[in-house]
Amino acid sequence: MSAPQFPRRRVLGSAAALAGGVLLGGAAPFALAAPAQAAEEPRIYTREEWGARPPTTPATVLDHGPDHIVVHHTASDNVTDYSQDAAYALSHWIQDLHMDTNGWADTGQQLTISRGGYIMEGRNRSLESIHAKLLVEGAQTANNNSHTIGIENEGTYITATPTADLWNSLVATCAYLCTVYKLDPQEAIVGHRDYVATQCPGDAFYAQLPQLRNDVAGKLGTAKRAVSRPLHVRTDLPAPRFRFDHGPAIAPGEPRP
């Protein structure tokens, strides 16, 4: 099946998606109206609350908001410790990996949701930017970090599906982001594999994205659809090679975040 084409609110230069992904440049823009119902901000635990390390350099806040919400899985264990302490430990582990192993300035993604349903701020200045209806540039979807906001969901979902707590928090988070940025969930919510060749967010989780869009639409009082778009179904997508290998987050030639 060929990769679906997603419209963009703005054309961001000539950058193309990586092999196996989606070429978005030049697509017709689409107008987004405010949701029929506003979703309140869910409880998001700040970097200060989970004890983040300071970044080596501050994140860049762009002068616009995102036009897509990218759903990821962390490609880590499907743990059964659903506690707040475990959620905080997850955020520490991700930050240490991104800074100490990847050599980045900070955590790559803007938001993280644990299997217990705890929502945590990731990259520095993420919540500040959301509140200002802007985007902090992350490192989560190669060649598309300048117009997308990324949510990491703890676990590996190639055959398993997320916990109910994680799912409910993801719905609440996406509804809130759609409210802030005036996004249509049927158009805005996508998977990592829709941009690059990766298993992320996992076959089982990816198959749930139409339901996610509809659940978010229900919270916003907007139209539901039986199938919002053809799924990017492939059998050759690379599985995680190691813990937290969820696919390309930055592309060759992109500045290291």
VEXTORVEX-962750 format. One line per field, with one value per residue: chain; x, y, z of N, C-alpha, C in turn. Coordinates in nm, 3 decimals. Layout:
BEGIN
chain: c(A	...)
n.u: c(X	...)
n.v: c(Y	...)
n.w: c(Z	...)
ca.u: c(X	...)
ca.v: c(Y	...)
ca.w: c(Z	...)
c.u: c(X	...)
c.v: c(Y	...)
c.w: c(Z	...)
This chain:
BEGIN
chain: c(A	A	A	A	A	A	A	A	A	A	A	A	A	A	A	A	A	A	A	A	A	A	A	A	A	A	A	A	A	A	A	A	A	A	A	A	A	A	A	A	A	A	A	A	A	A	A	A	A	A	A	A	A	A	A	A	A	A	A	A	A	A	A	A	A	A	A	A	A	A	A	A	A	A	A	A	A	A	A	A	A	A	A	A	A	A	A	A	A	A	A	A	A	A	A	A	A	A	A	A	A	A	A	A	A	A	A	A	A	A	A	A	A	A	A	A	A	A	A	A	A	A	A	A	A	A	A	A	A	A	A	A	A	A	A	A	A	A	A	A	A	A	A	A	A	A	A	A	A	A	A	A	A	A	A	A	A	A	A	A	A	A	A	A	A	A	A	A	A	A	A	A	A	A	A	A	A	A	A	A	A	A	A	A	A	A	A	A	A	A	A	A	A	A	A	A	A	A	A	A	A	A	A	A	A	A	A	A	A	A	A	A	A	A	A	A	A	A	A	A	A	A	A	A	A	A	A	A	A	A	A	A	A	A	A	A	A	A	A	A	A	A	A	A	A	A	A	A	A	A	A	A	A	A	A	A	A)
n.u: c(0.085	0.058	0.207	0.006	-0.102	-0.060	-0.217	-0.083	-0.062	0.121	0.393	0.705	0.972	1.198	1.238	1.233	1.057	1.208	1.324	1.057	0.875	0.657	0.609	0.564	0.584	0.452	0.189	-0.165	-0.285	-0.485	-0.777	-0.841	-1.085	-1.194	-1.240	-1.565	-1.615	-1.421	-1.133	-1.011	-0.691	-0.507	-0.371	-0.044	0.275	0.540	0.877	1.023	0.885	0.930	1.199	1.396	1.711	1.905	1.902	2.172	2.181	1.934	1.607	1.470	1.214	0.970	0.804	0.542	0.264	0.227	0.124	0.061	0.013	0.223	0.217	0.396	0.560	0.757	0.917	1.005	0.999	0.684	0.585	0.456	0.447	0.275	0.305	0.350	0.614	0.743	0.679	0.817	1.076	1.092	1.095	1.340	1.513	1.476	1.565	1.835	1.928	1.892	2.056	2.309	2.377	2.281	2.379	2.237	2.094	1.895	1.596	1.417	1.141	0.829	0.626	0.549	0.391	0.318	0.272	0.104	-0.051	0.041	0.117	0.385	0.599	0.839	1.084	1.266	1.093	0.861	0.593	0.562	0.565	0.340	0.136	0.160	0.071	0.254	0.538	0.786	1.086	1.152	1.311	1.207	1.072	1.209	1.315	1.080	1.049	1.007	0.742	0.580	0.444	0.549	0.443	0.549	0.469	0.473	0.605	0.589	0.424	0.369	0.233	0.087	-0.150	-0.198	-0.231	-0.542	-0.529	-0.314	-0.418	-0.649	-0.528	-0.382	-0.587	-0.701	-0.483	-0.434	-0.680	-0.667	-0.441	-0.541	-0.739	-0.588	-0.427	-0.611	-0.675	-0.790	-0.873	-0.901	-0.739	-0.501	-0.379	-0.133	0.083	0.424	0.533	0.406	0.559	0.827	1.026	0.953	0.865	0.733	0.431	0.407	0.245	-0.004	-0.086	-0.084	-0.293	-0.500	-0.526	-0.735	-0.950	-0.852	-0.851	-1.127	-1.216	-1.098	-1.221	-1.481	-1.460	-1.425	-1.650	-1.670	-1.693	-1.712	-1.552	-1.577	-1.342	-1.064	-0.854	-0.661	-0.479	-0.128	-0.020	0.222	0.457	0.725	0.842	1.096	1.159	1.208	1.551	1.682	1.630	1.415	1.449	1.285	1.277	1.375	1.458	1.592	1.724	1.989	2.207	2.037	2.048	2.201	1.995)
n.v: c(-0.119	0.218	0.504	0.720	1.055	1.350	1.655	1.987	2.270	2.459	2.509	2.380	2.454	2.250	2.002	1.650	1.348	1.061	0.758	0.542	0.689	0.976	1.220	1.551	1.817	2.091	2.010	2.076	2.336	2.312	2.435	2.489	2.475	2.600	2.359	2.212	2.173	2.268	2.109	2.049	2.112	1.825	1.665	1.732	1.637	1.835	1.909	1.992	1.863	1.586	1.587	1.659	1.672	1.968	2.106	2.089	2.293	2.548	2.465	2.535	2.759	2.770	2.992	2.919	2.691	2.327	2.119	1.857	1.577	1.344	1.006	0.785	0.476	0.371	0.155	-0.005	-0.215	-0.371	-0.283	-0.368	-0.211	0.050	0.288	0.629	0.680	0.498	0.611	0.855	0.752	0.646	0.881	0.988	0.788	0.802	1.065	1.046	0.859	0.999	1.222	1.126	0.903	0.948	1.201	1.437	1.760	1.741	1.567	1.425	1.415	1.596	1.529	1.266	0.958	0.736	0.380	0.366	0.584	0.838	1.164	1.339	1.620	1.649	1.746	2.044	2.351	2.272	2.269	2.540	2.636	2.510	2.630	2.885	2.849	2.773	2.597	2.392	2.299	1.966	1.638	1.390	1.298	1.234	1.477	1.614	1.760	2.028	2.091	1.919	1.772	1.551	1.254	1.028	0.700	0.475	0.152	-0.143	-0.201	-0.388	-0.629	-0.629	-0.410	-0.069	0.006	0.067	0.297	0.439	0.479	0.638	0.868	0.946	1.007	1.226	1.400	1.441	1.556	1.793	1.916	1.944	2.129	2.353	2.411	2.424	2.199	1.946	1.635	1.413	1.464	1.545	1.364	1.128	0.845	0.760	0.603	0.701	0.894	0.807	0.512	0.286	0.064	0.182	0.338	0.067	-0.225	-0.310	-0.092	0.110	0.029	0.106	0.377	0.500	0.466	0.615	0.873	0.905	0.884	1.112	1.303	1.270	1.376	1.637	1.709	1.689	1.556	1.202	0.930	0.633	0.517	0.709	0.753	0.573	0.311	0.297	0.032	-0.211	-0.474	-0.476	-0.311	-0.199	-0.362	-0.277	-0.260	-0.250	-0.155	0.116	0.183	0.341	0.422	0.659	0.972	1.208	1.329	1.248	1.518	1.696	1.937	1.841	1.800)
n.w: c(0.000	-0.080	0.080	0.283	0.205	0.381	0.446	0.499	0.713	0.653	0.425	0.471	0.361	0.165	0.269	0.271	0.358	0.518	0.358	0.287	0.421	0.428	0.184	0.235	0.160	-0.024	-0.029	-0.040	0.170	0.473	0.629	0.970	1.207	1.530	1.792	1.863	2.131	2.406	2.533	2.855	3.008	3.081	3.378	3.386	3.459	3.553	3.443	3.661	3.864	3.815	3.834	3.636	3.465	3.397	3.064	2.823	2.643	2.595	2.470	2.142	2.073	1.837	1.602	1.563	1.595	1.614	1.333	1.328	1.546	1.672	1.737	1.936	2.038	2.319	2.277	2.481	2.779	2.856	3.126	3.455	3.670	3.762	3.889	4.012	4.078	3.911	3.666	3.681	3.689	3.435	3.277	3.361	3.269	2.991	2.941	3.024	2.838	2.594	2.632	2.727	2.573	2.306	2.272	2.272	2.357	2.543	2.655	2.380	2.288	2.329	2.512	2.745	2.820	3.074	3.138	3.347	3.309	3.369	3.273	3.140	3.116	2.861	2.672	2.750	2.805	2.684	2.794	2.847	2.585	2.473	2.623	2.523	2.271	2.084	1.941	2.074	1.937	1.879	1.902	1.754	1.527	1.237	1.002	1.027	1.256	1.286	1.264	1.402	1.703	1.952	2.119	2.347	2.428	2.685	2.644	2.428	2.134	1.926	1.912	2.149	2.317	2.438	2.793	2.970	3.128	3.016	2.758	2.809	2.912	2.690	2.507	2.642	2.640	2.363	2.294	2.437	2.316	2.056	2.109	2.198	1.973	1.772	1.608	1.386	1.494	1.328	1.113	1.224	1.407	1.394	1.323	1.406	1.201	0.980	0.875	0.856	0.786	1.006	1.271	1.479	1.592	1.664	1.536	1.651	1.810	1.621	1.458	1.615	1.586	1.426	1.607	1.822	1.709	1.677	1.944	2.053	1.893	1.987	2.246	2.179	2.050	1.775	1.437	1.401	1.230	1.034	0.924	0.923	0.747	0.500	0.652	0.711	0.623	0.637	0.579	0.600	0.783	0.999	1.307	1.659	1.743	1.978	2.322	2.338	2.074	1.858	1.602	1.337	1.471	1.427	1.120	0.886	0.845	0.967	1.231	1.539	1.814)
ca.u: c(0.000	0.136	0.193	-0.095	-0.055	-0.121	-0.207	-0.009	-0.106	0.224	0.498	0.825	1.091	1.202	1.277	1.148	1.057	1.305	1.274	0.948	0.786	0.560	0.655	0.455	0.602	0.372	0.050	-0.259	-0.312	-0.623	-0.821	-0.883	-1.171	-1.187	-1.327	-1.697	-1.601	-1.282	-1.086	-0.925	-0.556	-0.496	-0.262	0.086	0.381	0.645	1.015	1.062	0.823	0.995	1.340	1.478	1.840	1.900	1.956	2.302	2.144	1.789	1.536	1.426	1.070	0.939	0.702	0.414	0.228	0.236	0.005	0.034	0.048	0.282	0.207	0.510	0.579	0.896	0.989	1.062	0.920	0.546	0.597	0.332	0.456	0.203	0.313	0.408	0.760	0.788	0.668	0.930	1.197	1.089	1.140	1.485	1.583	1.473	1.652	1.974	1.960	1.901	2.168	2.438	2.406	2.259	2.454	2.147	2.093	1.787	1.494	1.376	0.997	0.768	0.544	0.564	0.283	0.357	0.168	0.010	-0.132	0.099	0.161	0.501	0.670	0.967	1.184	1.251	1.010	0.747	0.467	0.561	0.530	0.200	0.051	0.169	0.023	0.372	0.599	0.928	1.137	1.200	1.385	1.121	1.028	1.312	1.278	0.948	1.047	0.972	0.597	0.506	0.465	0.557	0.403	0.601	0.382	0.559	0.576	0.609	0.288	0.364	0.122	0.008	-0.209	-0.172	-0.320	-0.655	-0.486	-0.235	-0.509	-0.732	-0.443	-0.349	-0.706	-0.712	-0.372	-0.458	-0.793	-0.618	-0.356	-0.628	-0.804	-0.490	-0.376	-0.724	-0.648	-0.890	-0.807	-0.903	-0.628	-0.378	-0.318	-0.066	0.185	0.561	0.557	0.348	0.662	0.953	1.016	0.973	0.753	0.669	0.412	0.374	0.131	-0.129	-0.120	-0.113	-0.426	-0.597	-0.528	-0.869	-1.030	-0.800	-0.904	-1.269	-1.233	-1.064	-1.329	-1.595	-1.438	-1.429	-1.780	-1.656	-1.743	-1.640	-1.550	-1.551	-1.199	-1.029	-0.766	-0.601	-0.367	0.000	0.003	0.337	0.514	0.871	0.887	1.195	1.123	1.313	1.673	1.723	1.535	1.388	1.474	1.153	1.290	1.449	1.412	1.653	1.773	2.124	2.210	1.966	2.133	2.178	1.915)
ca.v: c(0.000	0.341	0.585	0.824	1.193	1.433	1.798	2.067	2.409	2.545	2.436	2.412	2.435	2.139	1.878	1.535	1.241	0.956	0.648	0.471	0.782	1.052	1.349	1.642	1.950	2.128	1.967	2.187	2.364	2.293	2.527	2.421	2.556	2.567	2.246	2.247	2.174	2.282	2.009	2.107	2.057	1.716	1.680	1.705	1.655	1.918	1.863	2.015	1.762	1.456	1.604	1.654	1.740	2.084	2.079	2.150	2.419	2.560	2.428	2.644	2.775	2.819	3.098	2.863	2.566	2.209	2.083	1.715	1.514	1.216	0.904	0.692	0.390	0.384	0.032	-0.056	-0.323	-0.346	-0.303	-0.373	-0.111	0.165	0.393	0.758	0.666	0.431	0.709	0.947	0.679	0.639	1.010	0.998	0.695	0.857	1.181	0.999	0.797	1.100	1.312	1.060	0.809	1.013	1.326	1.550	1.858	1.712	1.473	1.462	1.436	1.701	1.472	1.123	0.901	0.607	0.277	0.398	0.698	0.966	1.246	1.415	1.709	1.595	1.847	2.170	2.456	2.215	2.318	2.685	2.657	2.471	2.735	3.001	2.804	2.763	2.465	2.378	2.203	1.846	1.537	1.273	1.251	1.284	1.567	1.672	1.813	2.171	2.115	1.815	1.755	1.407	1.194	0.893	0.616	0.370	0.014	-0.192	-0.236	-0.458	-0.724	-0.585	-0.277	0.009	-0.008	0.160	0.425	0.510	0.519	0.749	0.987	0.986	1.073	1.357	1.484	1.479	1.649	1.923	1.974	1.986	2.252	2.462	2.443	2.424	2.091	1.842	1.508	1.318	1.497	1.582	1.255	1.033	0.761	0.784	0.535	0.776	0.983	0.737	0.366	0.235	-0.009	0.272	0.301	-0.074	-0.264	-0.316	0.045	0.186	-0.009	0.173	0.521	0.548	0.476	0.728	0.996	0.915	0.913	1.253	1.380	1.266	1.471	1.773	1.734	1.696	1.439	1.076	0.863	0.489	0.508	0.846	0.750	0.439	0.285	0.273	-0.108	-0.267	-0.590	-0.466	-0.205	-0.255	-0.369	-0.221	-0.339	-0.242	-0.082	0.252	0.207	0.360	0.471	0.784	1.092	1.316	1.278	1.293	1.657	1.781	1.970	1.759	1.885)
ca.w: c(0.000	-0.082	0.200	0.270	0.198	0.483	0.419	0.594	0.722	0.596	0.359	0.547	0.282	0.070	0.336	0.239	0.457	0.493	0.276	0.350	0.487	0.351	0.134	0.268	0.104	-0.139	-0.019	-0.022	0.311	0.514	0.733	1.091	1.293	1.672	1.826	1.915	2.276	2.449	2.629	2.958	3.019	3.178	3.474	3.326	3.558	3.496	3.458	3.800	3.950	3.805	3.865	3.515	3.458	3.307	2.930	2.799	2.580	2.597	2.349	2.055	2.058	1.704	1.602	1.520	1.660	1.528	1.256	1.350	1.673	1.636	1.842	1.941	2.156	2.362	2.244	2.606	2.836	2.899	3.271	3.532	3.777	3.708	3.991	3.977	4.086	3.788	3.558	3.694	3.651	3.288	3.223	3.386	3.182	2.855	2.934	3.030	2.709	2.491	2.655	2.749	2.463	2.178	2.266	2.253	2.465	2.637	2.606	2.245	2.268	2.410	2.618	2.769	2.900	3.128	3.132	3.453	3.269	3.410	3.160	3.186	3.023	2.818	2.637	2.823	2.747	2.612	2.848	2.822	2.445	2.452	2.682	2.435	2.139	1.999	1.937	2.101	1.839	1.945	1.825	1.767	1.396	1.146	0.893	1.053	1.392	1.288	1.254	1.474	1.846	1.972	2.246	2.370	2.511	2.738	2.609	2.292	2.095	1.799	1.927	2.264	2.307	2.560	2.908	2.969	3.186	2.915	2.651	2.854	2.921	2.554	2.453	2.707	2.593	2.224	2.291	2.484	2.211	1.946	2.154	2.201	1.840	1.678	1.515	1.362	1.530	1.217	1.024	1.295	1.483	1.305	1.384	1.364	1.074	0.869	0.822	0.830	0.788	1.141	1.328	1.576	1.734	1.675	1.453	1.726	1.851	1.500	1.413	1.702	1.564	1.392	1.730	1.897	1.648	1.707	2.087	2.071	1.830	2.077	2.354	2.125	1.987	1.630	1.366	1.402	1.102	1.045	0.900	0.890	0.629	0.488	0.740	0.646	0.656	0.567	0.646	0.598	0.872	1.093	1.448	1.744	1.754	2.118	2.403	2.297	1.932	1.800	1.465	1.319	1.539	1.350	0.993	0.849	0.801	1.063	1.347	1.658	1.903)
c.u: c(0.088	0.109	0.089	-0.032	-0.131	-0.109	-0.136	-0.066	-0.004	0.325	0.630	0.949	1.082	1.240	1.180	1.157	1.164	1.241	1.168	0.850	0.697	0.620	0.542	0.466	0.514	0.229	-0.040	-0.286	-0.457	-0.655	-0.875	-0.964	-1.152	-1.280	-1.461	-1.696	-1.454	-1.248	-0.993	-0.789	-0.556	-0.382	-0.132	0.193	0.500	0.782	1.065	1.007	0.891	1.147	1.432	1.613	1.825	1.955	2.094	2.287	1.992	1.728	1.493	1.275	1.045	0.823	0.566	0.387	0.246	0.111	-0.026	0.084	0.097	0.279	0.323	0.485	0.727	0.980	1.066	0.966	0.778	0.535	0.460	0.339	0.397	0.211	0.370	0.559	0.815	0.782	0.783	1.059	1.207	1.142	1.289	1.562	1.588	1.568	1.800	2.016	1.982	2.023	2.302	2.476	2.392	2.339	2.368	2.152	1.993	1.701	1.444	1.230	0.942	0.691	0.566	0.447	0.326	0.242	0.066	-0.075	-0.080	0.154	0.273	0.557	0.803	1.069	1.157	1.177	0.888	0.615	0.454	0.515	0.386	0.107	0.050	0.121	0.136	0.427	0.745	0.980	1.200	1.288	1.307	1.072	1.119	1.253	1.143	0.937	1.004	0.823	0.514	0.539	0.455	0.518	0.459	0.509	0.461	0.512	0.611	0.478	0.279	0.249	0.032	-0.051	-0.189	-0.272	-0.434	-0.614	-0.405	-0.328	-0.592	-0.652	-0.404	-0.466	-0.717	-0.604	-0.395	-0.575	-0.750	-0.531	-0.439	-0.702	-0.709	-0.455	-0.485	-0.702	-0.768	-0.824	-0.804	-0.788	-0.496	-0.306	-0.264	0.031	0.322	0.587	0.495	0.448	0.790	0.931	1.054	0.849	0.671	0.542	0.374	0.247	-0.001	-0.176	-0.159	-0.253	-0.536	-0.607	-0.663	-0.960	-0.983	-0.855	-1.052	-1.295	-1.202	-1.173	-1.453	-1.582	-1.451	-1.561	-1.771	-1.692	-1.650	-1.649	-1.522	-1.403	-1.156	-0.937	-0.711	-0.484	-0.242	0.043	0.118	0.390	0.665	0.925	0.981	1.146	1.235	1.433	1.723	1.620	1.532	1.434	1.339	1.159	1.352	1.383	1.470	1.715	1.917	2.120	2.130	2.059	2.098	2.109	1.976)
c.v: c(0.124	0.423	0.693	0.961	1.278	1.580	1.870	2.207	2.503	2.457	2.478	2.379	2.311	2.007	1.767	1.435	1.140	0.846	0.571	0.561	0.855	1.185	1.449	1.777	1.974	2.083	2.087	2.211	2.336	2.386	2.448	2.515	2.515	2.449	2.295	2.256	2.184	2.172	2.076	2.040	1.943	1.743	1.637	1.736	1.725	1.855	1.883	1.907	1.626	1.465	1.594	1.722	1.866	2.047	2.142	2.282	2.428	2.520	2.552	2.645	2.839	2.917	3.049	2.738	2.449	2.191	1.935	1.672	1.375	1.122	0.806	0.586	0.396	0.264	-0.020	-0.161	-0.278	-0.377	-0.307	-0.286	0.018	0.287	0.523	0.751	0.600	0.526	0.808	0.879	0.665	0.768	1.030	0.910	0.748	0.975	1.140	0.938	0.903	1.191	1.238	0.965	0.877	1.142	1.448	1.643	1.825	1.598	1.520	1.498	1.541	1.645	1.321	1.075	0.761	0.506	0.294	0.520	0.833	1.038	1.338	1.503	1.646	1.704	1.977	2.273	2.402	2.271	2.469	2.713	2.620	2.580	2.861	2.972	2.803	2.622	2.474	2.269	2.085	1.761	1.409	1.219	1.313	1.363	1.636	1.732	1.959	2.197	2.011	1.818	1.606	1.363	1.053	0.820	0.493	0.231	-0.018	-0.252	-0.294	-0.559	-0.687	-0.447	-0.202	-0.022	0.094	0.295	0.506	0.563	0.641	0.878	1.038	1.058	1.214	1.452	1.532	1.577	1.788	1.990	2.020	2.114	2.371	2.507	2.444	2.321	1.998	1.708	1.407	1.342	1.505	1.465	1.149	0.949	0.794	0.723	0.606	0.873	0.911	0.587	0.315	0.158	0.082	0.336	0.156	-0.107	-0.257	-0.176	0.127	0.155	0.056	0.323	0.572	0.562	0.592	0.859	1.014	0.944	1.059	1.340	1.382	1.363	1.615	1.807	1.750	1.562	1.319	1.015	0.715	0.460	0.646	0.856	0.610	0.424	0.256	0.130	-0.161	-0.385	-0.581	-0.359	-0.263	-0.250	-0.308	-0.315	-0.345	-0.158	0.066	0.284	0.220	0.417	0.609	0.905	1.218	1.252	1.321	1.436	1.750	1.816	1.884	1.846	1.901)
c.w: c(0.000	0.042	0.180	0.265	0.299	0.444	0.531	0.597	0.662	0.526	0.420	0.465	0.195	0.136	0.303	0.350	0.420	0.408	0.354	0.417	0.390	0.309	0.150	0.201	-0.018	-0.134	0.004	0.125	0.345	0.629	0.850	1.178	1.438	1.700	1.880	2.067	2.312	2.550	2.728	2.957	3.120	3.275	3.406	3.429	3.493	3.514	3.601	3.892	3.938	3.818	3.746	3.536	3.373	3.170	2.916	2.724	2.581	2.463	2.272	2.045	1.922	1.709	1.553	1.602	1.565	1.444	1.265	1.488	1.641	1.756	1.826	2.047	2.192	2.324	2.365	2.662	2.870	3.048	3.336	3.656	3.721	3.799	3.935	3.981	3.960	3.669	3.562	3.651	3.500	3.227	3.245	3.290	3.039	2.843	2.937	2.897	2.602	2.508	2.656	2.636	2.327	2.162	2.240	2.373	2.574	2.582	2.469	2.231	2.365	2.530	2.625	2.853	2.945	3.115	3.245	3.423	3.313	3.288	3.209	3.076	2.990	2.796	2.711	2.739	2.672	2.663	2.828	2.679	2.416	2.505	2.596	2.293	2.036	2.008	1.977	2.008	1.912	1.856	1.841	1.633	1.290	1.030	0.914	1.193	1.399	1.279	1.328	1.622	1.875	2.111	2.252	2.466	2.555	2.695	2.466	2.245	1.955	1.801	2.044	2.237	2.439	2.671	2.897	3.025	3.086	2.806	2.691	2.865	2.782	2.488	2.510	2.658	2.450	2.213	2.336	2.378	2.092	1.982	2.145	2.059	1.732	1.567	1.504	1.394	1.417	1.120	1.098	1.360	1.388	1.386	1.329	1.226	0.954	0.807	0.783	0.838	0.926	1.184	1.421	1.520	1.756	1.598	1.528	1.764	1.728	1.447	1.497	1.675	1.514	1.514	1.815	1.841	1.682	1.855	2.117	2.012	1.919	2.192	2.307	2.058	1.838	1.568	1.384	1.262	1.122	1.026	0.853	0.768	0.617	0.585	0.659	0.684	0.571	0.646	0.657	0.691	0.978	1.237	1.532	1.755	1.898	2.191	2.362	2.155	1.862	1.659	1.459	1.386	1.477	1.226	0.970	0.795	0.889	1.178	1.465	1.763	2.041)
